Amino acid sequence: MSSQEIPEENLPAEQGTAHTAVGVADDPFADPGLPAHRPRIQDIDERAAKRSERTVALLFLLSMVATVGFIASYVIFPVDKIVYIWPFGHVSALNFSLGLTLGVALFTIGAGAVHWARTLMSDVEVADDRHAIAAEPEVKAKVLADFAAGAEESAFGRRKLIRNTMFGALALVPLSGVVLLRDLGPLPEKKLRNTLWAKGKQLINMNTMEPLRPEDVAVGSLTFAMPEGLEEDAHDFQTQIAKAALMIIRIQPENIKDKREREWAHEGIVAFSKICTHVGCPISLYEQQTHHVLCPCHQSTFDLSDGARVIFGPAGHALPQLRIGVNAEGNLEALGDFEEPVGPAFWERG
């Protein structure tokens, strides 16, 4: 086939044209540059800028009102109040109001900041060449200059209404977290220091549920007791017995080494807290020859003939002793409450 018969589109390109094509392939992605800046209406109309400023300020003010509403809801609505709200159905009034007000407070701060950035802050795109990680003095100066320019362009100093309302909203929102801290639970007050034991309360045998008499406690025996008036079906039984449970042991008076222990006993009958001073486990293992009791959790060992002091294990201090006596009916009774907190140490101790 002759060259005259070859279609024109299939003919090889001329030498000069080929060189031109190679040259273009060397840089196929030319820098298009930045598009021309298109000013917003706020850039050319101060009245529009003022409207945007008022809108942003209104959003920040709404955040402040919502934060105050959050705190007010926490005070106004009881925990058990249930209301019907369409379409959610029956919900807790407190939870709904807290979630709604806190959500509005956070949303309006975010919406105000976004609207501020989109309508009032400068939107001019600036291309900046990459530079080394280690900043040169000139770069540092440029960064500071850019920061100052950004601050100037944001109109932060000039738009005082926005600035002041934003500060107000940001200052009030953290109060929501402070209020939530109050809902971590009831304040302990002096509940950890006091138990149900008081002067005149009889010692009730936890096995027979009858008042204990001195003749019921044999030498070398271990008996568990609780305060008179505490019922097993009471809603706070576990809470109270965890502080008031007693170990009753009878030791020959001449074998009691600690003077105060002997004075607080009755005919060798001593009453110590059953709650271990390490992590609060109930103590139940008694060795009558040595008068030692052992906590089964971590093997803390206490000498009941010597003020229940710790002789082994991780417990930090001795078991509290309850002063006891006998009432007119011949039953063992408490002569007061424990003089120190029961169980593990806590920050108010001492």
Rosetta blueprint (number, residue, H / E / L):
1 M L
2 S L
3 S H
4 Q H
5 E H
6 I L
7 P L
8 E H
9 E H
10 N H
11 L L
12 P L
13 A L
14 E L
15 Q H
16 G H
17 T H
18 A H
19 H H
20 T H
21 A H
22 V H
23 G H
24 V H
25 A H
26 D L
27 D L
28 P L
29 F L
30 A L
31 D L
32 P L
33 G L
34 L L
35 P L
36 A L
37 H L
38 R L
39 P L
40 R L
41 I H
42 Q H
43 D H
44 I H
45 D L
46 E H
47 R H
48 A H
49 A H
50 K H
51 R H
52 S H
53 E H
54 R H
55 T H
56 V H
57 A H
58 L H
59 L H
60 F H
61 L H
62 L H
63 S H
64 M H
65 V H
66 A H
67 T H
68 V H
69 G H
70 F H
71 I H
72 A H
73 S H
74 Y H
75 V H
76 I H
77 F L
78 P L
79 V L
80 D L
81 K L
82 I E
83 V E
84 Y E
85 I E
86 W L
87 P L
88 F L
89 G E
90 H E
91 V E
92 S E
93 A H
94 L H
95 N H
96 F H
97 S H
98 L H
99 G H
100 L H
101 T H
102 L H
103 G H
104 V H
105 A H
106 L H
107 F H
108 T H
109 I H
110 G H
111 A H
112 G H
113 A H
114 V H
115 H H
116 W H
117 A H
118 R H
119 T H
120 L L
121 M L
122 S L
123 D L
124 V L
125 E L
126 V L
127 A L
128 D L
129 D L
130 R L
131 H L
132 A L
133 I L
134 A L
135 A L
136 E L
137 P H
138 E H
139 V H
140 K H
141 A H
142 K H
143 V H
144 L H
145 A H
146 D H
147 F H
148 A H
149 A H
150 G H
151 A H
152 E H
153 E H
154 S L
155 A L
156 F L
157 G L
158 R L
159 R L
160 K H
161 L H
162 I H
163 R H
164 N H
165 T H
166 M H
167 F H
168 G H
169 A H
170 L H
171 A H
172 L H
173 V L
174 P H
175 L H
176 S H
177 G H
178 V H
179 V H
180 L H
181 L H
182 R H
183 D H
184 L H
185 G L
186 P L
187 L L
188 P L
189 E L
190 K L
191 K L
192 L L
193 R L
194 N L
195 T L
196 L L
197 W L
198 A L
199 K L
200 G L
201 K L
202 Q E
203 L E
204 I E
205 N E
206 M L
207 N L
208 T L
209 M L
210 E L
211 P E
212 L L
213 R L
214 P H
215 E H
216 D H
217 V L
218 A L
219 V E
220 G L
221 S L
222 L E
223 T E
224 F E
225 A E
226 M E
227 P E
228 E L
229 G L
230 L L
231 E L
232 E L
233 D L
234 A L
235 H L
236 D L
237 F H
238 Q H
239 T H
240 Q H
241 I H
242 A H
243 K H
244 A H
245 A L
246 L E
247 M E
248 I E
249 I E
250 R E
251 I L
252 Q L
253 P H
254 E H
255 N H
256 I L
257 K L
258 D L
259 K H
260 R H
261 E H
262 R H
263 E H
264 W H
265 A L
266 H E
267 E L
268 G L
269 I E
270 V E
271 A E
272 F E
273 S E
274 K L
275 I E
276 C L
277 T L
278 H L
279 V L
280 G L
281 C L
282 P E
283 I L
284 S L
285 L E
286 Y E
287 E E
288 Q L
289 Q L
290 T L
291 H L
292 H E
293 V E
294 L E
295 C L
296 P L
297 C L
298 H L
299 Q L
300 S L
301 T E
302 F E
303 D E
304 L L
305 S L
306 D L
307 G L
308 A L
309 R E
310 V E
311 I E
312 F E
313 G L
314 P L
315 A L
316 G L
317 H L
318 A L
319 L L
320 P L
321 Q E
322 L E
323 R L
324 I E
325 G E
326 V E
327 N L
328 A L
329 E L
330 G L
331 N L
332 L E
333 E E
334 A E
335 L L
336 G L
337 D L
338 F L
339 E L
340 E L
341 P L
342 V L
343 G L
344 P L
345 A L
346 F L
347 W L
348 E L
349 R L
350 G L
